[in-house]
Amino acid sequence: MKTKKLINAGADAVDEMLLGVLAAHPEHLCAVEGMPRAIIARNGPRKGKVGLVIGGGSGHEPTFLGYVGKGLADAAAIGNVFASPPPDPIIACAKAVDGGAGVLFIYGNYAGDVMNFDMAAEMLALDEIEVRTVRTSDDVASAPADQREKRRGVAGNVFIFKAAGAACDLLYSFEEAERAARHANARTYTMGVALSPCSLPQTLKPNFHISEEEMEIGMGIHGEPGVARGPLKTADAVTDELMDNLLREMNAERGDRFAVLVNSLGSTPMMELYIMMRRVKARLDAAGLIIHTSLVGNYCTSLEMAGASVTLMHLDDELQRLIDHPCDCAMFTR
């Protein structure tokens, strides 16, 4: 059974999408000349500012290119659907945003991304551009808490990129910008649920099978297996299961502040996300925890997958200041 998509040819979908993004957001974005998969901010590098490069596979929009702009990321390297960008656009991004204070790479903890970003960093070192790397690992379903370094980066990327981008915009030193990014990652937790698969533009076939009566807790944003598959539950029961897992991960005390993201994986509508948000707030209220800021919508998607994720960033004074810092990007403004 084939799915329906508004595309021309599957092999052209990513490049045609990028042309559309540049046509829609010329005030925010441009591509490095001769390198269409290297998307950079129009406002350009600033002398003494750490350059922030993010990136990964397509299909998760507005992650990654939607978070390129003033006060957030300086550039994004774009790969094929669900595939890491190769080293060349990563290198082009880094060179374009190097302001002489070093370049920070932040991306999700996936084998292909690790290999290609590390290769790019080694090649940049030959040109005397210093790179430091932070790999996001907010997906609590992907490895036990004592193996945090093995976890995947998912929708928590939004808050981690936001905090790191603010640190760079505030002219933190290279060491301090890296520290702030690691601190943001360490205090960010995500868990999701999938209700239906997505399909790649090249195949037009579902990338996994799940029956109409089932859901899968903890499924990854590329269709990686979750931790439990079972009958579809009510919105409150699903949200409670996600929140139980998230709250167990942190040592939160009454009065602690949080940034909250209720994120659609692609086709879950706003109505359902707000039903979930209502339950997230009830759970946090019951625990005496305070929502400082909240986002609800499509922030880190998986093509047309049905499902949602909940992200909690456990704020402290520094993270709250970084999350509140203004930014102006093509698909995200504060």
C-alpha positions as CSV (number, residue, x, y, z in Angstrom):
1,M,0.0,0.0,0.0
2,K,1.4,3.4,-1.1
3,T,1.0,6.7,0.7
4,K,0.1,10.0,-0.9
5,K,2.4,12.9,-0.9
6,L,2.5,16.3,-2.6
7,I,6.0,15.9,-4.1
8,N,7.4,15.7,-7.6
9,A,10.1,13.1,-7.5
10,G,11.2,11.5,-4.2
11,A,14.8,12.0,-4.9
12,D,14.3,15.7,-5.4
13,A,12.1,16.3,-2.3
14,V,14.8,17.6,0.1
15,D,16.4,20.0,-2.4
16,E,13.1,21.3,-3.6
17,M,12.0,21.8,0.0
18,L,15.1,23.9,0.7
19,L,14.5,26.1,-2.3
20,G,11.0,26.7,-1.0
21,V,12.3,27.5,2.5
22,L,14.7,30.0,1.0
23,A,12.0,31.5,-1.1
24,A,9.7,31.8,1.9
25,H,12.2,33.2,4.4
26,P,14.8,35.3,2.5
27,E,15.0,37.8,5.4
28,H,16.3,35.0,7.7
29,L,18.1,32.4,5.6
30,C,20.4,31.9,2.7
31,A,22.6,29.0,1.5
32,V,26.3,28.9,1.2
33,E,27.2,29.6,-2.4
34,G,27.7,26.3,-4.2
35,M,26.5,24.3,-1.1
36,P,22.6,24.2,-1.1
37,R,22.5,21.9,2.0
38,A,24.4,24.4,4.1
39,I,21.8,26.9,5.4
40,I,23.0,30.0,7.2
41,A,21.5,33.0,9.0
42,R,21.3,36.2,7.1
43,N,22.5,38.2,10.1
44,G,26.0,36.6,9.7
45,P,28.8,35.9,12.1
46,R,30.0,38.4,14.7
47,K,33.5,38.9,15.7
48,G,34.1,37.3,19.1
49,K,30.9,35.3,19.0
50,V,31.0,31.5,19.1
51,G,29.4,30.1,16.0
52,L,26.6,27.6,16.5
53,V,26.1,24.9,13.9
54,I,23.3,22.4,14.2
55,G,22.1,19.8,11.7
56,G,20.8,16.4,10.9
57,G,18.4,14.6,8.5
58,S,15.5,16.1,6.8
59,G,11.9,15.1,7.7
60,H,11.9,16.7,11.1
61,E,11.0,20.2,10.1
62,P,11.0,22.8,11.6
63,T,14.0,21.1,13.2
64,F,16.8,21.9,12.1
65,L,16.7,24.8,9.6
66,G,13.7,26.5,11.3
67,Y,15.9,27.3,14.3
68,V,18.6,29.2,12.3
69,G,18.5,32.9,13.0
70,K,19.5,35.7,15.3
71,G,19.8,34.6,18.9
72,L,19.7,30.9,18.1
73,A,21.7,28.7,15.6
74,D,23.9,30.4,13.0
75,A,23.7,27.5,10.5
76,A,22.2,24.1,9.9
77,A,23.7,21.3,7.8
78,I,20.9,19.3,6.1
79,G,20.9,15.6,5.2
80,N,18.6,13.4,3.2
81,V,15.4,12.3,4.8
82,F,16.3,10.6,8.2
83,A,20.0,10.6,7.2
84,S,23.0,12.6,8.4
85,P,24.4,15.4,6.3
86,P,27.8,14.5,4.8
87,P,30.9,16.4,6.0
88,D,31.0,18.9,3.2
89,P,27.9,21.0,4.1
90,I,28.9,20.8,7.8
91,I,32.3,22.2,7.0
92,A,30.7,24.9,4.8
93,C,28.4,25.9,7.6
94,A,31.3,26.1,10.1
95,K,33.5,28.2,7.8
96,A,30.6,30.6,7.1
97,V,29.8,31.3,10.7
98,D,33.3,31.3,12.2
99,G,33.7,34.6,14.0
100,G,37.1,33.7,15.4
101,A,35.9,32.5,18.8
102,G,35.4,28.8,17.9
103,V,32.5,26.8,16.5
104,L,30.1,24.7,18.5
105,F,28.4,21.7,16.9
106,I,25.2,20.5,18.5
107,Y,23.2,17.6,17.0
108,G,21.3,14.5,18.0
109,N,23.2,11.4,19.2
110,Y,22.9,9.1,16.2
111,A,25.8,7.1,14.7
112,G,25.7,8.7,11.2
113,D,25.7,12.2,12.6
114,V,28.5,11.4,15.1
115,M,30.6,10.0,12.3
116,N,30.1,12.9,9.8
117,F,30.2,15.7,12.3
118,D,33.4,14.3,13.8
119,M,35.0,13.9,10.4
120,A,34.1,17.5,9.6
121,A,35.6,18.7,12.9
122,E,38.9,16.9,12.1
123,M,39.0,18.5,8.7
124,L,38.3,22.0,10.1
125,A,41.1,21.5,12.6
126,L,43.5,21.4,9.6
127,D,42.3,24.9,8.7
128,E,42.8,26.0,12.3
129,I,39.1,26.3,13.1
130,E,38.5,24.9,16.6
131,V,35.3,22.9,17.0
132,R,33.6,21.5,20.1
133,T,30.7,19.1,20.1
134,V,27.6,18.5,22.2
135,R,25.4,15.6,21.3
136,T,21.8,15.8,22.5
137,S,20.5,12.9,24.5
138,D,17.1,13.8,25.9
139,D,15.1,10.7,24.9
140,V,14.5,8.8,28.2
141,A,13.1,5.7,26.4
142,S,16.3,5.0,24.4
143,A,18.7,4.0,27.2
144,P,18.7,3.7,31.0
145,A,19.5,6.8,33.1
146,D,22.9,5.4,34.0
147,Q,23.7,5.2,30.2
148,R,22.6,8.7,29.3
149,E,25.4,9.0,26.8
150,K,23.7,6.4,24.7
151,R,20.4,8.1,24.5
152,R,19.0,9.7,21.3
153,G,18.4,13.4,20.8
154,V,14.7,14.1,19.9
155,A,12.3,17.0,20.5
156,G,14.4,18.3,23.5
157,N,16.7,19.6,20.8
158,V,14.4,22.7,20.6
159,F,15.2,23.8,24.2
160,I,18.9,22.7,24.0
161,F,19.4,24.6,20.8
162,K,17.6,27.6,22.3
163,A,19.7,27.7,25.4
164,A,23.0,27.2,23.5
165,G,22.1,29.8,20.9
166,A,21.3,32.3,23.6
167,A,24.6,31.6,25.3
168,C,26.5,32.2,22.0
169,D,24.4,35.4,21.3
170,L,25.3,36.7,24.8
171,L,29.0,36.3,23.9
172,Y,29.7,33.5,26.3
173,S,33.3,32.3,25.9
174,F,33.9,29.1,24.0
175,E,34.3,27.1,27.2
176,E,31.2,28.7,28.8
177,A,29.0,28.2,25.7
178,E,29.9,24.5,25.6
179,R,29.2,24.2,29.3
180,A,25.8,25.9,29.0
181,A,24.9,23.5,26.1
182,R,25.9,20.5,28.1
183,H,24.0,21.8,31.1
184,A,20.9,22.3,29.0
185,N,21.1,18.8,27.6
186,A,21.6,17.3,31.1
187,R,18.4,18.9,32.4
188,T,16.2,18.1,29.4
189,Y,14.0,15.0,29.2
190,T,11.6,13.7,26.4
191,M,9.3,10.8,25.9
192,G,6.9,10.1,23.0
193,V,4.2,7.9,21.7
194,A,3.6,6.8,18.1
195,L,0.1,6.0,16.8
196,S,0.9,5.4,13.1
197,P,4.0,5.2,10.8
198,C,5.4,7.7,8.4
199,S,6.6,7.0,4.9
200,L,9.7,8.2,3.1
201,P,9.3,10.3,-0.1
202,Q,11.5,7.8,-2.0
203,T,9.4,4.7,-1.1
204,L,5.9,6.0,-0.4
205,K,5.6,3.0,2.0
206,P,5.1,3.0,5.8
207,N,8.4,2.6,7.6
208,F,6.9,0.3,10.2
209,H,3.6,-1.4,10.9
210,I,1.3,-0.7,13.8
211,S,-2.4,-1.8,13.9
212,E,-5.2,0.7,14.1
213,E,-5.9,-0.3,17.7
214,E,-2.3,0.0,19.0
215,M,0.2,2.6,20.1
216,E,3.9,2.4,20.9
217,I,5.5,4.2,23.8
218,G,9.0,5.5,23.4
219,M,9.3,5.1,19.6
220,G,12.1,7.2,18.1
221,I,11.6,9.9,15.5
222,H,12.9,7.7,12.7
223,G,10.7,4.7,13.7
224,E,13.2,3.2,16.1
225,P,11.6,0.6,18.4
226,G,10.0,1.9,21.6
227,V,9.8,0.4,25.0
228,A,6.2,-0.9,25.0
229,R,3.5,-1.6,22.4
230,G,-0.1,-2.1,23.4
231,P,-3.8,-1.1,23.0
232,L,-4.4,2.6,22.4
233,K,-5.3,4.4,25.6
234,T,-7.0,7.7,26.4
235,A,-5.1,11.0,26.1
236,D,-4.9,11.3,29.9
237,A,-3.7,7.7,30.3
238,V,-1.0,8.2,27.6
239,T,0.1,11.5,29.0
240,D,0.3,10.1,32.5
241,E,2.5,7.3,31.3
242,L,4.8,9.8,29.6
243,M,4.9,12.1,32.7
244,D,5.5,9.2,35.1
245,N,8.7,8.3,33.2
246,L,9.8,11.9,32.9
247,L,9.3,12.9,36.5
248,R,11.1,9.8,37.7
249,E,14.2,11.0,35.8
250,M,14.7,14.2,37.8
251,N,15.0,15.3,41.4
252,A,12.3,18.0,41.2
253,E,11.2,19.8,44.3
254,R,8.0,21.8,44.9
255,G,8.4,25.3,43.4
256,D,10.9,24.2,40.7
257,R,10.4,25.7,37.3
258,F,10.0,24.0,33.9
259,A,9.9,24.7,30.2
260,V,7.4,22.3,28.6
261,L,7.0,21.2,25.0
262,V,4.1,19.2,23.8
263,N,5.2,18.3,20.3
264,S,3.4,16.7,17.3
265,L,5.3,14.0,15.4
266,G,3.7,15.3,12.2
267,S,0.0,14.6,11.8
268,T,-1.4,14.8,15.3
269,P,-3.6,18.0,15.3
270,M,-3.5,20.9,17.8
271,M,-6.7,19.7,19.4
272,E,-5.1,16.6,20.6
273,L,-1.9,18.3,21.7
274,Y,-3.8,20.8,23.8
275,I,-5.7,18.0,25.4
276,M,-2.4,16.5,26.4
277,M,-1.0,19.9,27.5
278,R,-4.0,20.2,29.9
279,R,-3.0,16.9,31.5
280,V,0.7,17.9,31.6
281,K,-0.2,21.0,33.5
282,A,-2.5,19.1,35.9
283,R,0.3,16.7,36.7
284,L,2.9,19.4,37.3
285,D,0.4,21.4,39.4
286,A,-0.3,18.4,41.5
287,A,3.5,18.0,42.2
288,G,3.9,21.7,43.0
289,L,6.0,22.3,39.9
290,I,5.7,25.5,37.9
291,I,5.5,25.9,34.1
292,H,7.6,28.9,33.2
293,T,7.1,28.6,29.5
294,S,5.3,26.2,27.2
295,L,5.3,25.3,23.5
296,V,2.6,23.3,21.8
297,G,2.7,22.3,18.1
298,N,5.0,21.0,15.4
299,Y,8.5,21.6,16.6
300,C,10.4,18.3,15.9
301,T,8.4,16.1,13.6
302,S,8.8,12.7,11.8
303,L,7.2,13.5,8.4
304,E,3.5,12.5,8.8
305,M,3.8,10.1,11.7
306,A,0.9,10.3,14.1
307,G,1.8,10.7,17.7
308,A,3.3,13.2,20.1
309,S,6.1,13.7,22.6
310,V,6.4,15.6,25.9
311,T,9.6,17.4,26.8
312,L,10.5,18.9,30.2
313,M,13.5,21.1,30.7
314,H,14.2,21.5,34.5
315,L,15.1,25.1,34.7
316,D,17.5,27.0,37.0
317,D,18.2,30.7,36.9
318,E,20.7,30.4,34.1
319,L,18.6,28.2,31.9
320,Q,15.5,30.3,32.5
321,R,17.5,33.4,31.3
322,L,18.7,31.6,28.2
323,I,15.3,30.2,27.3
324,D,13.8,33.7,27.7
325,H,16.5,35.4,25.5
326,P,15.0,36.8,22.3
327,C,15.5,35.1,19.0
328,D,14.3,35.6,15.5
329,C,14.3,32.6,13.2
330,A,12.5,31.6,10.1
331,M,10.1,29.3,12.0
332,F,10.6,30.3,15.7
333,T,10.6,33.7,17.4
334,R,10.6,34.7,21.0
